[in-house]
Amino acid sequence: MTFKDLQKLVQSQSNIEHTELLERLKDKPFWIWDQERHRQEDMKTKGDCCFNHIIGLPQKDGHDMPLLPYQRTLYDSLQNHKHIWIKKSRGIGVTEFLLRYVAWSCYSKYTANSRVCIVTGPRLDLAEDLIARFKGLFTKQNVLEDRTASTVAIVNGVKVEAFPSHHVDTMRGLDNVKFILSDETDYYPSFQQTEVRAVMEGYIGKPNSNPHIVMVSTPKAPGGLMQQIELELDSLYHKLFFDYTYGLEVPYPIYSVDQIEKAKQSPEFEREYNLKYLGLIGNVFHTKDIATAIEKGKNYNPNTVNTFSQKSVGLDPAWGSSAFGIVVTQWVDNQIQVIEADEYERPDFDDMMDITLDICHRFGISSRNGCQIFVDGANPEFIRSLKKQVGDNPNYEEEIDRIKKNFPGCDWSQNMLVVPVHFSKEHKQMLAHTKKLMEYNEGMAAINPRFDKLVTSLRTTVDKGEGNLDKEATSYDNVLDAFRLALKFYQ
């Protein structure tokens, strides 16, 4: 027998197996959710009760796993909604479910020459791995027509192709697209997230396509595509949230209680399992020092302001797409207590001026009681307006020059209520100073847990070298900058 004869024999056998599989899958449901009816159908058909039993159930530690209760919610959502957004716990099985759903659809819903597109992270091997997982669903049947392309599988005439997020432009202009899955969307670089969304949603309403669009991810950092869509009030996406508790549902849990208890000891637990946008763990502030500041923060009420205490305000003004950061602290019981910490998205100049003046009124911040307001010096218009409102000299540049000329070596800021600070000159010093105050004498800062943005920012602060803050990796970097500004008061 020649090699060509062997090839023909193998191809012929594959065709026979494929025909047999088509017969077995004909009119079969994806899964039978009623347990008793499923059992009866399993006995009646000798195992050919549903798609998942025919191709083989998902595996956990070598054991068959039935579909879980939360997956019925996902299945029902796919029947009733075209566009679905899913924030999920790590390893809970959403991606496996969706690959199986796509495979079932190739036999039950999609016609030959239809297409399924899967977007993965920005590395080719991630796309290859996902298609390998998809092909692995059919290992028992040995029916895939395509056995060569590492990012393509052809199932019952349907082309299933994976695209790395940095090559998503090649996904434009396709025809007959029936399903688009974006996997671990929050972990694409930010500029790729925007492009991926544009390409996927470009198929909405397109003739011969108009596909299901499913965006799924474990959360990463605030401000990414997942959070942007989560906050959309009139979003086109149906939103699903599956935290770790859905993976503990009996009688067939994804996780064990012991696994979750061990995972809770990690500072990354809230992000990986409990759907919190925390970003990656930073390399500046020690988790022990942050935890100490939070414990101290539980011992005071941020709403209770000490009238006689000195206070400092840090303002990091920003306009347009950036956030406006505000932090207010007071010196009480030999501690720097944070009594306000927040970011304001898409800030308006007049609105932020009103908010700042309201803070000054509520917390009694004035030059008479030794308070100061530190503002990023890159915003002279805001500084002049604020100075005018609180009774400071709005011509502060001339005032600084005059003091420097007449009183060399004198601290020109000591008699100012509103103090401009130039980050370009002082940002390294301020980061080091903040770190020192977080560590010195078992920590000088007390941060009430309600200021979660500040806590998250400290946990994710990344120094990319020589005191230069990595703004891309650091979550809520504007509130961190405001915190650094406020701490200049405590020298």
Residue pairs with C-beta under 8 A, 6 or more apart in sequence:
1 9
14 142
14 143
14 145
17 141
17 142
17 143
18 141
18 143
18 145
18 156
21 54
21 141
21 143
22 107
22 156
24 48
24 54
25 51
25 54
25 107
25 108
28 48
28 49
28 50
28 51
28 54
28 108
29 50
29 51
30 50
30 51
30 52
30 75
30 100
30 101
30 104
30 108
31 38
31 50
31 51
31 52
31 67
31 75
32 38
32 41
32 49
32 50
33 67
33 72
33 75
38 49
38 50
41 49
41 50
42 49
42 53
47 53
47 54
48 54
51 100
51 103
51 104
51 107
51 108
52 58
52 67
52 100
52 104
55 100
55 103
55 137
55 138
55 140
55 141
56 64
56 137
56 139
56 140
57 64
57 65
57 66
58 64
58 65
58 93
58 96
58 100
59 65
60 254
65 252
66 252
67 75
67 97
68 93
68 246
68 247
68 249
68 252
68 254
69 246
69 249
70 92
70 242
70 246
70 249
71 93
71 97
73 240
74 86
74 94
74 97
74 240
74 242
75 101
77 84
77 238
77 240
78 84
78 101
78 212
78 214
80 238
81 238
82 204
82 210
82 211
82 212
82 213
83 204
83 212
83 213
83 214
83 236
83 237
83 238
84 212
84 213
84 214
84 215
84 237
84 238
84 239
84 240
85 215
85 216
85 226
85 229
85 230
85 235
85 237
85 238
85 239
85 240
86 94
86 214
86 215
86 216
86 217
86 239
86 240
86 241
86 242
87 217
87 218
87 219
87 226
87 230
87 239
87 240
87 241
87 242
87 275
88 94
88 216
88 217
88 218
88 240
88 241
88 242
88 243
88 275
89 218
89 242
89 243
89 244
89 246
89 247
89 272
89 273
89 274
89 275
90 218
90 272
90 273
91 247
91 254
91 255
92 242
92 244
92 246
92 247
92 254
93 247
93 254
94 216
94 242
95 130
95 183
95 216
96 133
98 181
98 214
98 216
99 130
99 133
99 134
99 137
100 137
102 116
102 134
102 160
102 179
102 181
103 134
103 137
103 138
103 155
105 116
105 178
105 179
106 114
106 116
106 155
106 156
106 158
106 160
107 155
107 156
109 178
110 116
110 156
110 158
110 178
110 179
111 157
111 158
112 156
112 157
112 158
113 157
113 158
113 159
113 176
114 157
114 158
114 159
114 176
114 177
114 178
115 158
115 159
115 160
115 161
115 174
115 175
115 176
115 177
115 178
116 158
116 159
116 160
116 161
116 177
116 178
116 179
116 180
116 181
117 161
117 162
117 163
117 171
117 174
117 177
117 179
117 180
117 181
117 211
118 127
118 130
118 131
118 134
118 160
118 161
118 162
118 163
118 180
118 181
118 182
118 183
119 162
119 163
119 164
119 165
119 168
119 171
119 180
119 181
119 182
119 183
119 185
119 196
119 200
120 126
120 127
120 129
120 130
120 162
120 163
120 164
120 165
120 183
120 184
121 164
121 165
121 183
121 184
121 187
121 188
122 164
122 165
122 166
122 188
122 189
122 192
123 164
124 151
124 164
126 164
127 150
127 151
127 162
127 163
127 164
128 150
128 151
128 162
130 162
130 183
131 150
131 151
131 152
131 153
131 160
131 161
131 162
132 150
134 153
134 160
135 144
135 153
138 144
138 155
143 155
144 153
144 154
144 155
145 154
145 155
145 157
146 152
146 153
146 154
151 161
151 162
151 163
152 159
152 160
152 161
152 162
153 159
153 160
153 161
154 160
158 178
163 170
163 171
165 188
165 189
165 192
165 193
165 195
165 196
166 189
166 192
168 192
168 195
168 196
168 199
169 195
169 199
171 199
172 199
172 202
174 209
175 208
175 209
176 208
176 209
177 203
177 206
177 209
177 211
178 209
178 211
178 212
179 211
179 212
179 214
180 200
180 203
180 211
180 212
180 213
180 214
181 214
181 216
182 196
182 200
182 213
182 214
182 215
182 216
182 217
183 216
183 217
184 216
184 217
184 218
185 193
185 196
185 215
185 216
185 217
185 225
185 226
186 193
186 217
186 218
186 219
186 220
186 221
186 224
186 225
186 226
187 217
187 218
187 220
188 196
188 225
190 223
190 224
190 225
190 472
193 224
193 225
194 225
196 225
197 215
197 225
200 213
200 215
201 213
201 236
203 209
203 210
203 211
203 213
204 210
204 213
204 236
213 237
215 225
215 226
215 229
215 237
217 226
218 271
218 272
219 226
219 227
219 271
219 275
219 276
219 277
219 278
220 226
220 271
220 277
220 279
220 280
221 277
221 278
221 279
221 280
221 460
221 473
221 475
222 277
222 279
222 453
222 456
222 475
222 476
223 277
223 475
224 277
226 277
227 277
229 235
229 237
229 239
230 239
241 275
243 273
243 274
243 275
244 255
244 260
244 263
244 273
244 274
247 253
247 254
247 255
248 254
248 255
248 257
248 260
260 273
263 269
263 272
263 273
266 272
267 281
267 287
267 459
268 278
268 281
270 276
270 278
271 277
271 278
271 279
276 456
277 456
277 475
278 456
278 459
278 460
278 475
279 456
279 459
279 460
279 473
279 474
279 475
280 460
280 462
280 473
281 287
281 459
281 460
282 458
282 459
282 460
282 461
282 462
282 463
282 473
282 474
283 461
283 462
283 463
284 431
284 435
284 461
284 462
284 463
285 435
285 438
285 458
285 459
285 461
286 438
286 439
287 459
289 438
289 439
289 443
290 438
290 455
290 458
290 459
292 442
292 443
293 438
293 443
293 445
293 446
293 447
293 458
294 447
294 448
294 449
294 455
296 335
296 443
296 445
296 446
296 447
297 337
297 338
297 446
297 447
297 448
297 449
297 451
298 448
298 449
299 446
300 332
300 337
300 446
300 448
301 448
302 337
302 338
302 339
302 340
302 448
302 450
302 451
305 330
305 339
305 362
305 363
305 364
306 330
306 332
307 364
308 369
309 330
309 331
309 332
310 330
310 331
310 369
310 370
310 371
310 489
311 328
311 329
311 330
311 331
311 339
311 363
311 364
311 365
311 369
311 371
312 328
312 329
312 371
312 372
312 373
312 374
312 486
312 487
312 488
312 489
312 490
313 326
313 327
313 328
313 329
313 356
313 359
313 360
313 365
313 371
313 372
313 373
313 374
313 486
314 325
314 326
314 327
314 328
314 374
314 481
314 482
314 483
314 484
314 485
314 486
314 487
314 488
315 324
315 325
315 326
315 356
315 373
315 374
315 375
315 376
315 382
315 482
315 485
316 324
316 325
316 326
316 376
316 478
316 479
316 481
316 482
316 485
317 324
317 347
317 352
317 375
317 376
317 379
317 382
318 324
318 325
318 347
318 478
319 347
319 349
320 346
321 346
322 478
323 343
323 344
323 345
323 347
323 476
323 478
323 479
324 343
324 344
324 347
324 352
324 478
325 342
325 343
325 476
325 478
325 479
325 480
325 481
325 482
325 483
326 340
326 341
326 342
326 343
326 344
326 355
326 356
326 359
326 479
326 482
327 338
327 340
327 341
327 454
327 479
327 482
327 483
327 485
327 486
328 338
328 339
328 340
328 341
328 359
328 363
328 365
328 486
329 336
329 337
329 338
329 339
329 486
329 487
329 489
330 336
330 337
330 339
330 363
331 337
331 490
334 444
335 444
335 445
335 446
336 437
336 444
336 445
336 446
336 487
336 490
337 446
337 448
338 445
338 446
338 447
338 448
338 451
338 454
338 483
339 363
340 359
340 363
341 447
341 451
341 453
341 454
341 479
341 482
341 483
342 451
342 453
342 479
343 453
343 476
343 478
343 479
344 351
344 352
344 355
349 381
349 382
352 382
353 382
353 385
353 386
353 389
356 373
356 386
357 389
357 390
359 365
360 366
360 373
360 390
364 371
365 371
365 373
365 417
366 390
366 417
367 391
367 392
367 415
367 416
367 417
371 417
372 413
372 416
372 417
372 418
372 419
372 489
373 386
373 390
373 417
373 418
373 419
374 419
374 421
374 485
374 486
374 488
374 489
375 382
375 383
375 386
375 418
375 419
375 420
375 421
375 485
376 420
376 421
376 423
376 481
376 485
377 383
377 420
377 421
377 422
377 423
378 422
378 423
378 424
380 397
380 420
383 396
383 418
383 420
384 394
384 395
384 396
385 394
386 392
386 418
387 393
387 394
387 396
387 417
387 418
388 394
390 417
390 418
391 417
392 416
392 417
392 418
393 399
396 416
396 418
396 420
399 412
400 412
403 410
403 412
404 410
404 412
413 419
419 488
421 430
421 485
421 488
423 430
423 481
427 467
427 468
427 469
427 484
428 466
428 467
428 468
429 467
430 484
430 485
430 487
430 488
431 463
431 467
431 469
431 484
432 467
433 484
433 487
433 488
434 483
434 484
434 487
437 443
437 444
437 445
437 487
437 490
438 444
438 445
438 458
444 490
445 487
447 454
447 455
449 455
453 476
453 479
454 476
454 479
454 480
454 483
456 475
456 476
457 474
457 475
457 476
457 477
457 479
457 480
457 483
458 480
458 483
459 475
460 473
460 474
460 475
460 476
461 469
461 474
461 480
462 469
462 470
462 473
462 474
463 469
463 470
464 470
464 473
469 477
469 480
471 477
474 480
